[in-house]
Amino acid sequence: MFLEVENVTKKFGGLTALSDINFTMEEGKTTALVGPNGAGKTTMFNCIAGFYQVSEGDIKLRGKSIKGLKPYNILQKGIARTFQQVRNFEGLTILDIIMTAAHTRSGQGFLNSMLFLPSVRKSEEKLREEALDILNFFQISDIAEKYPNEIPYGQKRLVEVAKVMATGADLILLDEPAAGLNDYETDTLSKMIGSIQEKGKTILIIEHNMKFVMNLAEKIVVLNFGQKIAEGKPEEIRKDPKVISAYLGREYSNA
């Protein structure tokens, strides 16, 4: 199995944010993590990405534990995430931002970069070409030389996803990527995520837009009050009484 979350519990002092969570992910598939606010979804993301250390249990990538690793180590293993709030370097162009994300796999050390050796110049040229390819893939190459404060919110969301693509990660964690988007922007994002999966990437997504989720995910894991209450295919989750009661509501299940 590509990713295995095994009996994961996360405690903050006397508060248990996650309790004995289990689920698996297949390589090249999209899994959604859903549930009401405060269910523990983002905490689960932070445990997978290394921002939080699990209190109990284990997380395995390709059969090997990543428990206890720092975020940069986990990124090197091939896991990258976006955040709910768009974060960019305001003094850099969009192209520079994508190149910065790609630097995680450039292989150039601090000293080489300071001396700007020929290998660094060659690496920069390659990163620039790759960054332009990524912007072309997301159909936003026209904003390459613009700054974050010069582009609309919908494009900022696409840039967030483009950044994690630039890291070369095999597992991409998307934290509410459709938040604040209009219908057209959401549809565009959905198509982009589908295209990312076609490139062989594995995706774990947190999202409250259930139409968006149902159209994208092969499997859905539902959390409520830090516990897993359901796991299955979208059509199964839609009809699950526990999920209807805790999250979806009967109006949605009958839609």
Backbone hydrogen bonds, N-H to C=O, Kabsch-Sander energy under -0.5 kcal/mol:
donor,donor_aa,acceptor,acceptor_aa,energy
2,F,25,M,-1.1
3,L,25,M,-1.6
4,E,60,K,-2.5
5,V,23,F,-3.0
6,E,4,E,-0.7
6,E,58,D,-3.1
7,N,5,V,-0.6
8,V,21,I,-2.5
9,T,56,E,-2.1
10,K,18,L,-1.7
12,F,15,L,-3.3
13,G,11,K,-0.6
15,L,12,F,-2.1
16,T,14,G,-0.5
17,A,10,K,-2.0
17,A,15,L,-0.8
18,L,10,K,-1.7
19,S,226,G,-3.1
21,I,8,V,-2.7
23,F,5,V,-1.6
25,M,3,L,-2.4
29,K,26,E,-1.5
31,T,29,K,-0.5
31,T,203,I,-2.9
32,A,219,K,-2.5
33,L,205,I,-3.2
34,V,32,A,-0.6
34,V,221,V,-2.6
39,A,36,P,-1.7
44,M,40,G,-2.1
45,F,41,K,-2.0
46,N,42,T,-2.7
47,C,43,T,-1.8
48,I,44,M,-2.3
49,A,45,F,-2.7
50,G,46,N,-0.6
50,G,47,C,-0.5
51,F,46,N,-1.4
52,Y,46,N,-2.1
55,S,9,T,-2.2
56,E,9,T,-1.9
58,D,6,E,-2.3
60,K,4,E,-2.6
61,L,64,K,-2.9
62,R,2,F,-3.5
62,R,60,K,-0.5
64,K,61,L,-1.7
66,I,59,I,-2.8
67,K,59,I,-0.5
69,L,66,I,-1.7
73,N,70,K,-0.5
74,I,70,K,-2.3
75,L,71,P,-2.4
76,Q,72,Y,-1.8
77,K,73,N,-1.3
78,G,74,I,-0.7
78,G,75,L,-1.1
79,I,74,I,-1.6
80,A,171,L,-2.2
82,T,173,L,-2.5
90,E,88,N,-0.9
92,L,89,F,-1.8
94,I,143,I,-0.5
94,I,146,K,-2.4
95,L,144,A,-2.6
97,I,93,T,-2.3
98,I,94,I,-2.1
99,M,95,L,-2.3
100,T,96,D,-2.4
101,A,97,I,-1.9
102,A,98,I,-1.8
103,H,99,M,-1.0
103,H,100,T,-0.6
104,T,101,A,-1.1
105,R,102,A,-1.9
106,S,103,H,-1.6
113,S,109,G,-2.0
114,M,110,F,-2.5
115,L,111,L,-2.3
116,F,112,N,-1.0
117,L,112,N,-1.5
120,V,117,L,-1.0
121,R,117,L,-1.9
122,K,118,P,-2.4
123,S,119,S,-2.1
124,E,120,V,-2.8
125,E,121,R,-2.0
126,K,122,K,-1.9
127,L,123,S,-2.6
128,R,124,E,-2.3
129,E,125,E,-2.0
130,E,126,K,-2.4
131,A,127,L,-2.7
132,L,128,R,-2.3
133,D,129,E,-2.0
134,I,130,E,-2.1
135,L,131,A,-2.3
136,N,132,L,-2.3
137,F,133,D,-2.3
138,F,134,I,-2.0
139,Q,136,N,-1.2
140,I,135,L,-2.8
143,I,140,I,-1.8
144,A,141,S,-1.5
146,K,143,I,-1.7
150,E,147,Y,-2.8
151,I,148,P,-1.2
156,K,152,P,-1.7
157,R,153,Y,-2.0
158,L,154,G,-1.5
159,V,155,Q,-2.3
160,E,156,K,-1.9
161,V,157,R,-1.6
162,A,158,L,-2.6
163,K,159,V,-2.2
164,V,160,E,-1.4
165,M,161,V,-1.8
166,A,162,A,-2.0
167,T,163,K,-0.9
168,G,165,M,-1.5
169,A,164,V,-0.8
170,D,78,G,-1.2
171,L,78,G,-2.7
172,I,170,D,-0.5
172,I,202,T,-2.9
173,L,80,A,-2.9
173,L,171,L,-0.5
174,L,172,I,-0.6
174,L,204,L,-2.7
175,D,173,L,-0.6
176,E,174,L,-0.9
176,E,206,I,-2.3
179,A,176,E,-1.3
181,L,178,A,-2.0
186,T,182,N,-2.7
187,D,183,D,-2.3
188,T,184,Y,-2.2
189,L,185,E,-2.5
190,S,186,T,-2.4
191,K,187,D,-2.0
192,M,188,T,-2.0
193,I,189,L,-2.6
194,G,190,S,-2.1
195,S,191,K,-2.0
196,I,192,M,-2.1
197,Q,193,I,-2.2
198,E,194,G,-1.7
199,K,195,S,-0.8
199,K,196,I,-0.8
200,G,197,Q,-2.2
201,K,196,I,-1.4
202,T,170,D,-2.9
203,I,29,K,-2.2
204,L,172,I,-2.4
205,I,31,T,-2.5
206,I,174,L,-2.9
207,E,33,L,-0.7
210,M,208,H,-1.3
213,V,209,N,-2.1
214,M,210,M,-3.1
215,N,211,K,-1.6
216,L,212,F,-0.9
216,L,213,V,-0.8
217,A,213,V,-2.8
218,E,30,T,-2.5
219,K,30,T,-1.3
220,I,232,G,-3.1
221,V,32,A,-3.3
222,V,230,A,-2.7
223,L,34,V,-2.8
223,L,221,V,-0.5
224,N,227,Q,-2.5
226,G,39,A,-1.9
227,Q,224,N,-1.5
229,I,222,V,-2.5
229,I,227,Q,-0.5
230,A,222,V,-1.2
232,G,220,I,-2.1
236,E,233,K,-0.8
237,I,233,K,-2.5
238,R,234,P,-2.4
239,K,235,E,-0.6
239,K,236,E,-0.6
240,D,236,E,-0.6
240,D,237,I,-1.0
244,I,240,D,-2.5
245,S,241,P,-2.3
246,A,242,K,-2.3
247,Y,243,V,-2.6
248,L,243,V,-2.1
249,G,244,I,-2.0
253,S,249,G,-1.7
254,N,250,R,-1.7
255,A,252,Y,-1.5
